[in-house]
Amino acid sequence: MKILPTDFDGQSIRRVYDEATETWWFSVTDVVQVLTDSNNARRYWSDLKRKLAQEAGSEQPYEKIVQLKLTAPDGKKRETDCATAETLLRLVQSIPSPKAEPIKLWLAKVGYERMQEMADPALSLNRARETWQQHGRSDKWIAQRMTGQETRNKLTDYWSEHDIKQGSEFAILTNIIHKEWAGVSVKDHKDMKGLFSHNLRDHMSEAELIFTALAELSTRQIAQSVEATGMAENKTAAKAGGRIARQARNQLESQTGKSVVSGESFLPVATKKIAGRAS
């Protein structure tokens, strides 16, 4: 599902995908720029944030605003306030602007579609399948991607039910699993492929998807076998699950002489070069 148009009135809105929580985060200053046409959107947002904090009686009126490194127009990465679509709706309501209504309507549509997907997950899968088909993915790749997503969902469901918090703790465990089987962190794997605001799994090869799924399935089954609860026990399960997939990867690579983990992606060549320079 498309989270935000690529631009409003020719102005881009930067976004970044959180692999662990499967959430898109959007640049608050970019949205402020679109709404206000300010000569200094960062200053406008800083003043507004201070005003909202005073009204709320706390330093952080919106707890879901986080700082993430986004690529600036000059190509350098800088810490930038980012928010989810839900939080953006609250922010938009705080900014008087004739351009606010189209964004509000779009956010309402996103919320409605999300509720539909929660009631019927097949809708989300159908939308994803259509998107991958439009981007030229093969039926075989799509089937493997969807199987891997189901495996991932079962693992995160287990984590949620055993004292693992969504967000940072999901990210930590996900990275442990990935580093164990692939030998590189999620971030380093994305850098290898020249990815920035893209989902790593959407740019994995069939083999990378299979080994990711094997690592996460093994992690869940090991965790279930010992009823792992909390971070310490689930970290142990994550390392063990990742190692199982790493052993299988090593065996395959020894037979084929070809590395499973690669820098190949589905990015257009020109985009990949730009992303590589930004990284």
N, C-alpha and C positions, 0 to 999 in steps of 0.2 A: 504494500500500500504506500502510495506517495505521501510523504509527511508534510511537505511544504512545496509550493511552486518554486522553481529554480530562481525566480526573481519576481519582484513587484515593481512595475514602472521602470524596468531596466536595472533595478538594484538587486544584487544577489543577497541571499540569506545563507550564511555558512551553517553547516550542520556536521555532526560527527556521530557515528554509531557506536554504542556501548555493547561489545560482544557479550559480556556476561549477563546483562539484564535485558538485552535485545531491545534497547530503547534508543530513539533518536534524540539528540540534544541540539538545540538551536542557539545561535548567537543572539543574545539579548540586544546588544548594541546595533546589530544589523536590522533587527525589527524596529528598534527606536528610530534608526535612520530613515527607514521606509515611512514610518508614521509621521515623523516631524520635519523631515528635510533639514534637520539641524546641521549647522556648519561644524559642530563638534558633538557627535552622538554620544561619545564616551562621557563627556562632561554633563550632557543632558541626563544620561542614565545615572551618573554618580549623584547628581542633585536630586533626582527623583527617588533614588534608592534611600538617600538620607531622609527625605521627606516621609517616605512610606515607613521607614524605621521609627521615626518620631511618632507618627500616628499610631503605629502598632505597639509602641512602647518596648521595642526590642531592637537589637542590632540587625536581626535577620528576619524581615517580614515574610519572606518566602523560603522555607527551608529546602526546597528542591532546586534552588539556584546553586550551581557548582561552577568552579573554574576549570576550564579545559584548554589545552593548547590548540589554537586554531591558526591556520596560515593567514597572515595579513596580506594586504595588497602588494607589499614590498617583497613577499616571498618568505618572510621570517615567521616562525611560530611564536605566538605570544599567549599568555594566560588571558582567557576571555570568559566573562560571565555567560553561562549557558543555562537554558531551561527546557523542560519538557513542553509538549504542546498544551498540556493542562495548565501549567504554570503561566505559559505565554498568554492564555486567555485572560487570566487575572491581571496580568501586566497591561495588556491592551486596554482593558477597561479603565486603567488609571491614567491613560494618555489621551487627552482630547485631540482628535484628528479626524478629518473627513475620510481618511483612508482606512480607518479602523474597521468599519462595517464589513467590507469584503473578507478581511482576515477573521473576524468574529464568526461570520457565516461559514467560512471554510473550517474553522476549528470545531464548530458545532457539528458539521458534517463528519469530521474525523471522529468525534466522540460518539456519534450515532453508529458509525461503521464499527467502531471498537466494541460497542455494546452488542451489536449483532454477532461479531466474531466470538465474543465470550459465550454467547448463548449457543452458537453453532460454529465450532472451530473449523469446520469444513469450508466455510466462507473465506477464512483467512488463507487456507491452503490453496483454494481455487484462485484467489487473487495472486498469490505468490507464483503459482504455476503459470498463469497467464503472463505475468511480468517476465519470468525466466524464458518463456517461449518467445516473447517479443524481443528479447535480447539474444536470441539465437542458440539457447542451450538445447542440447539433445534430449530426447525423451529418457534415455538411459541416465544422463547426468541428473535430470530433474527427479527421477525416481530415487536415486541415491541421496540427493539433497533432502528430499522429504523424509526418507527413512531416517537419515541422520538427525533431522529436526525432532522427530518423534522420540528418538533415543535421548536427545538432549532434554526434551520436556519431561520425560520420566525421571531423569536425574535431578533436575531442578525442583520437581515436585517432591522428591525424597528429601532434598536439602531443606526445603521450606518446612517440611514436617518434622525435621530433626535439628531445630535450633540453629539454622544457618540463615543469616539475614541477606535479603536481596541487596544488590549493590556491591559494596566493597568486598564482602565475604564471598559472594558468588564469583566475583572477578578473581580473587586470590586463588580459590580452588580451581577455577577454569584454567588459570595460567599454570598452576602446578601440573595439571593433567597434560596440558599442551606441551609444556617444556619437557616433561618426562618422555612422551612418545615421540615428539618431533625434534627434540634437542635444541629448540629455540623457543623464546617466549612468543606470546601472541603478537606483541608489538613488533618484535624483530621479524616475525613471519610476514606481517603486513608491510614492513619496510622492504623486505626482499621482493615483494610483489609490486611495490610502488603504489600501495594503497594509502588513502588518507581517510576520507569520509565514506568509506565503503565497508560492507560486511565481509570479513575475511572468508567466511564459509561460502559466500556467493562467488568467490574467485578461486576456490580450491579445485584441484584436479579430482577426478573420480577416486584415485588412490588416496589422496589426502582426506577426502570425505570419509572413505571407508575406515581408515586408521583412526580418525577422530571419533567416529561412532564406536569403534571397537574399544578405544580407551575409555569413553564415557559409559558404555554398557558395562565394561569390566569394573569400573569404579562403583557404579550403582550396585551391582551384584555383590561385590566384596563388602560394601558398606552395609547392605541388607543382611548379609550373613553374620555380621557381628553387631548389628543394630547400632552402627556408628551414630553418635549424637554430639553436636558441638563441633567447633573448628578443629581441635586437636585430633579427634578420632577420624574426622572426615578428611583431614590432610593426609593421614596415613593411608586411607583408602584411595585417595586421589593419586598418590605416588605409586601405589601398588597397581592400580588400574592402568595408569600411564605406562608403567614398565612392561606390562603384558603386551600392549600395542607396540612398544618400542622393540621388543624381542621379535615380534612378527615382522615389523618393518625391516629390521636388520637381516632377517632370513631372506626376505624378498629381495632386498638390495644386493645381497651376496650372490643370489642366483641370476639377477638381471644385469648387475653392474650399473644400475641407474638409481639415482637418488629419488626417493619418494617426495621429500620436501623440496620444493622448487620455487623459483621466482616468477614462474609463469602465472598469468592472470588473464581475465577476459577484458581487460582495459584496452581501449584503442591505443595504438603505439604512441601517438602524440600526447594523449592524456597521461600515459605511463611515464613519459619523459618529464612532463611538468611535475607530476607527483613525486618523481624521484628527486628532482632538484629541490622541491619543497621539503622533503624529508632530510 
